[in-house]
Amino acid sequence: MSIDVLIMAGGSGTRLWPRSRATRPKQFLPLLSEKTMLQETVDRVRPLVPPERIYIVTGAEYAGLAAEQVPDIPRRNIIAEPSGQGTAPAIGLAALYMRRANPNGIMAVLSADHLIRNDAAFRRALQAAATAADQGFLVTLGITPSFPNTGYGYIQRGDELTRSQGLEIYHVARFAEKPDLATAQRYLAEGGYYWNAGIFIWRTETILAAIDRFLPHLYRQLIRIEGAIGTPEESSVIEQAWAGVQNTTIDYGVMERADKVAVVPVDIGWSDVGDWHTLTALMSEDESANVIIGPHVTVDTSGSLIYSDSGRIIATIGLEHFLVVDTHDAVLIAPRSRAQDVKKIVDQLRREGRSDVL
């Protein structure tokens, strides 16, 4: 069975400010290698899917950047949203184009800002998930948890459904919101719980039918758009329809409400690279457990990220578990434990109208 791939490349990556900016958010940056995260995501599926069956959905302001970074993806496969309204509208919009090209296709939905260490195991998981998707299931990959993370939602597995590619596939018993520490610890002790990575596999027809059932207002807007695809009015109709689209995630809008949902548990070396603390943990450390990029001088500094792309030397004394990020026009200094709060800085700058540093 053939798989078509949709890569979601929206989002602003605010928790990686000041490196990630509104004009070039994290998915378009080379954070962990010489390639950008979008390029790495496309490369990950190339052995499974030819370029003409890879689609990218992103903000209208990033469509040109996406085309520049992955020039072999057909330009018609880069789908531009007028504005970010959550994953449900983005997936629904892309599904219209993908259904036109392959009415009976299976659609794998990935994010452009995920790190996956074991690409081969990931591709095998997609193929296994496609087996259940072909039976009409909405399928998600569940990441085997390595510690009681409170920053992710969880998926509890139910009865075994089938096996494919050497992997077990289960019915989903329930989706759980981000837990407190005690609850996360209980999940790991009980077993059968997985991190929700937001990676989905389903028939294109199945997800559109689910949107029709659970998000009928969104579906009506999508049908308006579908009638205009390929006409001179396509762009204007999308703009008009998008004005009536509500911000909704596919998890809340569809997955948590559907009854025919399956999970494929996997251990693929996954991370969402959500903030500076997570990114630091993925990089090579020196003998003092520091991650240092750019010119630096350190004295009695340990467990810290020292990052500079400004050309200035960063000098630190006595820092423990800190973030120091220096770009050409901004400097971030914070404890690594407060990495999630970088978004608060961005929110404050936005309230102050500081678009020059956003």
N, C-alpha and C positions, 0 to 999 in steps of 0.2 A: 504494500500500500504506500502511496506517495504522501509525503509530509510537506506542507508549505509552512514557512517560518515567518512569524511577525516579531519584529524587535521593537519594543517600546523605548523610544529615545527622548521622551519628554522629561520634565522635571528640571529644577534649578540647582539642585545640589547645594543648598544653602549651608549645610553643616560642614562643608569643606571650604567655606570662605576663609581667607581671601583668595585662595587659588582658583576655586570654582566661582565663576561670575555669571551674571545674567546673559552676557554676550557669548560666553563659552563655558557652559556648565560641565560638570565632571565627566559625563559620558563622552564628551568630545576632547578629553584631555589624556595625555600619556602618563597616568599616575603610577603604574606598576611595571611598565616596560616602555620600549620605544614606540609602541603602537598605542593608539587611543583605546579607551574601553569599548567604544562602538566597533572599532576595527577588530579587536580581540573577540568580541561576541560574534561578528560575522565569520571570522576565521574558524571559530569553534564548530560551526554547523556546515562549513563548506564540504567536508567529506560526505555529508548526508544529503545535502540539498544544493542544486545548481543556483547560480545567481538570479536567474529569472524567476525562481520560486521563493526568493527572500524579499520580504517587505519591511519597510521601516515606517513607523508612525511617529511624528515629532511635531513640535510647534512650527508654525509657518515661518517664524524668524530663523529656524535652524535647518530648514529643508535644504538650502543651498550648501550649508556646512556639511550635512550628512552626505549629500551627493559628491562633494569634494573629497571626503574621507574614504568613501567606498565607491569609486567611480565605475566598477563593473556591475553594480546593482542598477538595473534599468531605472531611468529617472521616473517613469510612470509608477514604479513600485515604492516611491517615497511619498508618503501620504501626509499632507500638512493639515494640522488642526488649527483653526483660527485662534483658539485659546485652550489652555489646559483645563479640562473639566473632569478629571479623574480617569481611572482606567476603563470603566465601563463604556463611556462614549468613545474613547480612543479605540478600544477593541471592536466595538460595533461598527465604527466608521471603516476601519481597515477590513473587517469581514465582508463588507459590501464589495470592495474591490477584489478581494481574494475569491469570493464566490463567483464573480463574473469570469475570472480567469480559469477557475477550477471548481465547478459546481459541486463536485462530490469530494472535495479535498478535506484532508485532516490538517488542522491548524495548530501549530505549536506557538505559544506566546512566551517570549523571553524578555528580559530587561537588559538594556544596554550597559547598565552600571553594576553588574554582578561579576565577581571573580569566581571562576571554577577551575580548580587545579587539575582535575582528572577529566579531560575532554572526552576521552574514549568512553568512559563510564557514563558520562552525561548523554552522549549520543545513544548509547545502548538503552538508557532509561527513557529517552524520547520514543525510541522504537517500541519498547515495552508498553509505554503509555498509549501509543497509537492503537495497540491491540484492543484495549478497553474502550478507547474513543470510538473505534469502529463499531462497537456494540451499543453506541449511543450514550456512553458515560461522559460526564464532564470530569476530566482527570487533572490532578495536580501532583507535583513532585513534593514529597515530604523529606526534609533534611534531617537525618539522624542527629539528634542534639549531642554536642560534646560537653556542654555545661549548662546550668540552669539560667539561660539568658532571659532577661525580663523585657528585652527590646523587640522581640518577635511575637507574633501570634503563633498559636500551636494548632495542629491537626491531630485529633484522636482517631485511630484506626478502628474499624469494626471487623466484621467477618472477612475471611479471605475470599476474594472474587475469582482470581485465576493466577497463573504464572506465565511469564513471557520473558525471553532473553535472559533467563536465569534469575529473574527478579519476581518477588511476590507483589501482587496487586490486591489491595483491600478496599472494601466499602469504607466510606468516611462515616464515622459515628457522629462527630461534631467538630465544628471549628471553635477554638477558644481564643478570646481576646488576649492581649499582652498581659501576662500574670504578674503578681508580686513575687518576691523571691521565694517565699515559703511555698507558694503554689507551683512555681517552676520546679522547685526541688522535688515536690510530690510527683509531678509529671514524670521526671526522670526516674524516680524510685519505682513508680508503677510500671513504666514502660508503655510502649504503644502510642507514644506522643511524638510528634515531629514538628520541626520549625516550618512555618508557612513561608516559602520562598517566593511566592507569587509567580510560579512557572506553571503554565497550563497547557493542556492538550485536549482537543475536542474536534469533532466535525464542525466545519464552518456553519452548516445548516443547523446543527444542534445548538450552538451558542446563540445564533440569531433567533431561534425558536424560544430559547430560554429568556432572552431579552424581551421578546414579545410577551411572554407570560408574566415575568416579574417586574419589568420596567416598561410598561406599555407606552408611557409618554415618550421615552427615549426612542422606542421602536418606531413610533409615528414620525418622529423627526428623521430617523434613518431612512424610512421609506420615501419621504420627500426627497432626500438626497439621492437615493438610488435612481429615481426617475430622471435625474438631471445629469448623471454621470455620462461623460462622453459628449455632452452638448455644450454650446457656448455659454450656457447659464450655470454650468457646474459650480464654479467658484462662488458666484453670488448666492446660489441656493444654499450651499454649505454655510456661508456666512449668516444668512437669514435663519437657517434651521438651528445653528449653533447658539444663537441668542436665546433660544428657548430650551436649551439643554441644561439639565441640573447636574451639579458636580456629584458623581457617584463612583464608588469603587466597584470593581467586578466581584470582589469578595463579599461585600455587604449587600450589593444589589442582586447578585445571582447565586454565588456559590453557597452561601450560608442558608439560602432558602430552597435550593433545589434538593431533590430526593435521590437522584441517580448520579451520585458523585463518588469518585474513586481516588485513592492515593497510592502512589508508587514510592515506598521508602527508599532513599538513596544516601550514599555516603560518597560525595563527589568533590569534596574540598571546596565547599561553597561559602562565600561571604558576600554580603551586600555592600561592602565598602561604604558604609553610611556616614562615617565621621572620621575625624583625624585620629582618634584613639584606635579605631578598628584598622585604619590604613597603616598606622604605625606598627601594629601587631603583625601585619603581613609583610613587613620589610625586614631586611637583614640588619641585625644589630651589631654594634662593636663590643669590645670587651667590657664596657660599662653599661651595656644594654641600651645604648643610645642609637637612634637612627639619625644620621647626619647627612644632609644633602646641601651642597654649596659650601662656600668658604666659611670657616669657623675656627674659633679657639675656645676650648672648654677647660674649666678647672673644677674638679669635684662635682661634676654633673653626671647624673645617671638616670636611666629609664626614661629619657626624654627624646622628643623629636625636635631637631634643629634643622629647619628648612629655609633655604634662601635661594630665590632665583633673581634677586635684584642686583647681584654683584657685590653687595656690601658684605663685609665680614660680620658674622654674629659671634659675640663673645659672651659666654655665660659662666657664672660662678655659683656653685652650691645649689644648683637646681636639681630637684628630684621629681621625676614623673611629671614633667611640664611639656607643653607645646609652645614652640616659638616658630612662627611662620611669617617670613618676610617676603613680600612681593614688591613690585616697583612703586606701589602707591599706598600700601597698607601693611601693618604689622599686627599679628594676633599673638597674644601671650595668655596662656590659661593652663590650669592643671589638667592633666590628661583625663582625670575623672569628671571634668566638666565639659568634655568634648561635645556632648549632646546640646549644650547651651549656646553653641556658636550661632545657632539659628536665631537666638534672642538678640544677638548683636545685629544680625541682618535685619530683623524686624525693626529694631530701633533706628538703624540707618534709613530704612524705608520710611518710617514715620517722620524722620527729620528731612526727608527729600534729598538724601545724599546719593542720588543715582550715579554720580561720578565714580563711586567706589563700589557700586553693586554690580 
